[in-house]
Each structure stands twice: as C-alpha cells, then as structure tokens.
Amino acid sequence: VQLVESGGGLVQAGGSLRLSCAASGIIFSRYVMGWYRQAPGKQRELVASVTSGGGSPNYADSVKDRFTISRDNAKNTMYLQMNSLKPEDTAVYYCSARYRGVLRDYEYWGQGTQVTVSS
C-alpha cells in the first residue's frame, strides 16, 4: 500500500496550493480519506475528510471556507485545495486512508508533504 502526497511548497500568505494524494495497493473507493497536518511542537490534527463516495466532507473549523477536499475514485486520488493560506497553516500535511472491515479496521498514512506559508 502506498499513499503519496504531492503539491506542498512555500507560498505567501493569501496564496493557494493544491495537494494531491495518490493511492495504490488498496481499493480506493472503499476508503474514507482524510488530510491531517502537524506543525512543529503540536499534535497531528484532522484538517478535512471525505467519505468513500465523495460526499459529506468534514472540515476543521480553522480551515472552513478556505480549504476544499475532493476525490476522484477513477484516478485513486484525493485532493486538498487550499486558498487564502495563513502562516498558521504551516505544517506537514499527511493523507490517510481508513476502511472498516468485517474483522478489522485498516488505516494507512502517507509520508507527508511540507506546506510553508510566509507572512
């Protein structure tokens, strides 16, 4: 199983970035997908999540109306469109995949991509 994030980088405050998470080795359309982030010295936090079918997106209050999560099950890829970025959005962003099986739960993580927002 591989989850590979891309699209991170350095951007000025007010700018935009689009993160991608390409999945392989799983039946992508079965998994609830999510974006998490971890800033230095802080705990990892949920940024946004989306159900297996792409509906019912869920956002952290801090990113509502600025970030949009989406997925393309045909391409086994999830996205995070980040607009109006703020310095406090600086963090390593991780994608996650979760599936509740009959006998066990499955959870996978990507390696992370750095997002740095300068003021």
N, C-alpha and C positions, 0 to 999 in steps of 0.2 A: 504494500500500500504506500502510495506517495501522495502527499499534498504539497504543492509547490506554489508559494506566493511570489508575486512579482508586482512591480509598479511603484514601489516605495522610492523615496528620494528626499531631496532638500527642496523646500518651497517657501516662499514668503507668506506671511500672514495674509489671509484673504484669498489665497490661491486655491487651486484644486489639484487633486490627484485621483487616479483610478487604480485601485488594487485589483489583482486577479488571483484566483486560487484554482489551479488546475489539478484535478484528482485523477488518479489511476489506481487500478487494483481493487476498486470497490464498485458496487452497483450504485452509482452516484445518486440516481433518482430515488433511492430508498432512504437516503440520509438527510437528517436535519443538519443544515450547515450554519456555521457561525463565524463571526470575526471577533477576536479578542485583542486586547492590547495591554502592554506592560511598560510603564515608564520606570526609569531608574528609581530604585528605592520604594517602589509601590507594588501592590499586588496586581496580578493579572485580572482584568475586568472585561466583562462582556460589552462589546460595542453594538453588535446587531446580530440577529439570527433570522433564518428563514426556513419554513417547513419544506418537506421533501418536494411538494408540488409547486413551490414558489410563492405560496400565499402567506398571509399572516406574518408579515415582517414585524420584528420586535427591535426596538432601539433603546439604548441608554438615554436618559434624559439629556445628558450633556451633548449628544450628537443629533437629537431630533431636529428635523427641518434643515439639517446641513448635510447629512450622510444618507445615502440610499443603497440598500443591499438588494442584489438580484442574483439570479442564477439562470444558467442555460443548460438544461439537462441533456440536450443533444450534444453539447460540447464538453460535458463533465466539468464545467467551470462555474465558479461563483465570483461575483464582483462586489466591490465596495466603492461607490462614487463618493468622494469626499470634497465638499465645497466649503467655501468660507472658512478655511482652516485657521486654527488658532495655535499659538505657541504651546498651549496646554494639550494639544492633540499629539505632541511629540511623544513617540513611543515605538516599540517594536510591535508590529501587528501580526497576529497569528490567525490562520484559519483552522477551523475544527470541523470534524465530521462525526455525527453521532447517529447510531441506529440501535433501537431496542429490539433485540432478537428474542426468540422464544425461550432460549436457555440462558442467554447472557446479553449484556449490552456491549456494543462496540464503539470505541472512541479513538479517533486518530487526530494528530496535530501536524501542522506544517512546521518548517524551520524558522519562520518569521521573516518579515521584511521591515527595514527601518524607515520610519517616517519622521522627518525633522522639519519643524515649522519655525522659521526665523521671524523675529519681531521687527 
